[in-house]
Amino acid sequence: MDPSVAVPAPITLEAIEAAGKRIAGTIVRTPLLELHRDRAGPRIFLKLESLQPINSFKLRGAANAVAMLDPALRSRGVWTISAGNAGQGVAYAARAAGVPCTVVAIETAPETKLARMNALGARVLKASYDACWAALERRTFPGVEGTFVHPFDDDDFIAGNATMGLEILEDLPEVATVVAAIGGGGLVTGVGSAIRARKPDVRIFGAEPETASPIALSFARGAASTFEPWQASFVDGAGGKSAFPRMWERMRRVVDGSIVVTLEQTRGAMHLLAESTRVVAEGAGALSVAAAVTLDDDSGPIVAIVSGGNIELSKFCELIR
């Protein structure tokens, strides 16, 4: 790795268990439901994080990260960078703490996500994808003050995300494979850290869209890589232009690889979830299911994390039609 990049310490089981107790009154312990299909294949279970109060797993990490801030830093107000879901999580946690929140939102974020951040009391500033991605590395943005809450490269945020990994093991002790969408990597790193601590033989896979899959490329090359053919798509909550070196170092310790799926497979997974379980998943939320259905029988039982359901219904209907 780049010698200038400090290797982050692993997320400990003790930190994850403490986060679970800390956020228990804020988050929902989401159900694990079996996905019923009309064809043979491994058993697939759905971890329905789309049922969180903000319809996204991001509430877990945000609630823990904001709670763990020094009171003096929290009182200055908080801010984050988001395509929509992390922004909602931090805004929700900030409102509960009684402090102001600013979200620098990627300008292509769906209106439904922007509206929800506003409804939670956040000040929303739009910026280009490249400007937001650069600000995530700098951890600063012109004209924005307060304490920055990184939406994925933050120990407390990751520990909050990791709490669902412990829930998965409690609800399905025989789980053999877990699949989660990858954006910045905070979800799969958290879940992988929790599950590996308790049951190290479980395989952990990420899922990325074909238009934005830098982590799969990084696994192929053995180093944090940039995905040059990146394209924006309806999978706005996952995928990226590059792997952050620090996040790559976190992921490579607890993740076995990343499964790349097509946009058509993702739309098919959205349709399958709606038809078989009446679950509305956004593009990023359906990535794990699109990847899970490609795995062989030896991979089961599989848990696919439905990470979010924040999508305009008109857009959802258009995509699954």
FENBEL-V107260 format. One record per run of one state. SS is the DSSP state (alpha for helix, beta for strand, coil for the rest). FROM is the first residue (numbers start at 0). LEN is the number of residues. If there is no record, write none. Layout:
SS_FROM_LEN, SS_FROM_LEN
This chain:
coil_0_12, alpha_12_11, coil_23_8, beta_31_4, coil_35_8, beta_43_5, alpha_48_3, coil_51_4, beta_55_1, coil_56_1, alpha_57_11, coil_68_2, alpha_70_5, coil_75_2, beta_77_5, coil_82_2, alpha_84_13, coil_97_3, beta_100_6, coil_106_4, alpha_110_9, coil_119_3, beta_122_5, coil_127_1, alpha_128_10, coil_138_8, beta_146_2, coil_148_6, alpha_154_17, coil_171_5, beta_176_5, coil_181_4, alpha_185_13, coil_198_4, beta_202_7, coil_209_4, alpha_213_8, coil_221_4, beta_225_1, coil_226_15, beta_241_1, coil_242_2, alpha_244_10, coil_254_2, beta_256_5, coil_261_1, alpha_262_15, coil_277_5, alpha_282_10, coil_292_4, alpha_296_3, coil_299_2, beta_301_5, coil_306_1, beta_307_1, coil_308_4, alpha_312_8, coil_320_1
